[in-house]
Amino acid sequence: MPSNRRRFLQGLAAVPGAASLMGASPRAERDVYKELGVRPLINAAGTYTNLSASRMPREVVEAIDSASRHYVSIPDLHRAVGRKIAALVGCEAALVTAGAASALTLGTAACIAGKDGEKIRRLPDTEGMKNEVILPKAHRNGYDHAVRNAGARLVEVETAEDVARAAGPKTAMLLYFNVHGPAGKIGVEEFAGLAKKLGVPSFIDAAADVPPAENYSRFLKMGYDLAAFSGGKGLRGPQCSGLLLGRKELIEAAALNNSPNTDAVGRTNKVGKEEIVGLWAALEHFLKQDPKARWRDWETRCAAIAALVTAVRGVKAETFVPEIANAVPHLKITWDRALKPAEVAKRLRDGEPRIEVRPVIGEWLEVAVWMLEPEEVEIVGRRLKEVLEAP
């Protein structure tokens, strides 16, 4: 082969997509889950962490790929993305965290240790510091472990009067879990007002409270100094990402208690350049969407599945929207047979394809449609119909 032709073909081989022009077979897409022996699933349950939450839009994946190609100063990147996010949602400052639980730890550390280097290095040893966190008794849950990680001592209250009695020189902040608001005796806005009267920072966990996008600023406008959100749920950013929003001084303190600072309680809460950029890209993409069109699409999905399952005698389906957290259209399915919802969920999980749904307190089956791809809606409805009409 002449040398100039050889050089031409060698150069062409380096061009993306040129393999097909040269007659070579295109490279097969890698299936990592097949290699690992892990079964992928269709997520009709919701944005649960153990089900890998949500899938990232193409725009987010492209931003992550771009970020992965260069080295960068992580503190510089945190500050730059924080400014972008704060401008997008309308707050003083923002910090990308390693999930909403990480935001809880870092926000608590900011309220206890602030920017004091010695205190930051001591956490979670809070001896001699303001280390008490007041929260409604009905709000106690597994996620408050993230608050205790910073060395906080939780003080439970039930009424506004209890808050006034419990507050004192050791009070570092007031904490509210929005998802548990209806279970307590203090409303979300009232709680922020109590903190303002006491001159104590207030912190709200609103991890699953997006959509709507307005919630990013709504709680801060109520008077909360800090708010925590998940990045990998409705926002559809990287699963291991979250947002801490709020007062500039407290966000700066949270950053000092965070990775990459070595001797800090948040050193284990590392987020890489890919997650930081990915969350910013996810927020930009999310805010560009038409919320009314998105809502209509979810309702249409619910109706399509309902039409399939209610073709089975004795099966009923209705659309509902949770009051708080994941407040988007879901489907509630009930039937008049002895078959238990947990058994239906198991048959879907064990079948092909694997489908995850949520059996609720043994009484009905809950189907979430907002994590489905368009082509998966019919698959879920058809498989549900097969299971419900089987002997």
Buried (B, 14 or more C-beta within 10 A) or exposed (E): EEEEEEEEEEEEEEEEEEBEEEEEEEEEEEEEEEEEEEEEBBBBBBBBBEBBBBBBBEBBBEBBEBBEEEEEEBEEBBBBBBEBBBEBBEBBBBBBBBBBBBBBBBBBBBBBBBBEEEBBBBBBEBEEBBBBBBBBBBBEEEBBEBBBBBBBEBBEBEEBEBBEEBBEEBBBBBBBBBBBBEEBEBEBBEBBBBBBEBEBBBBBBBBBBBBEBEBBBBBBEBBBBBBBBBBBBBBBBBBBBBBBBBBEBBBBBBBBBBBEBEEBBBEEBBBBBBBBBBBBBBBBBBEEEEEEEBBEBBBEBBBBBBEBBBEBEEBBBEBEEBEBBBBBBBBBBEBEEEBEBEEBBEBBBEEEEBBBBBBEEEEBBBBBBBBBEEEBBBBBBEBBBBBBBEE
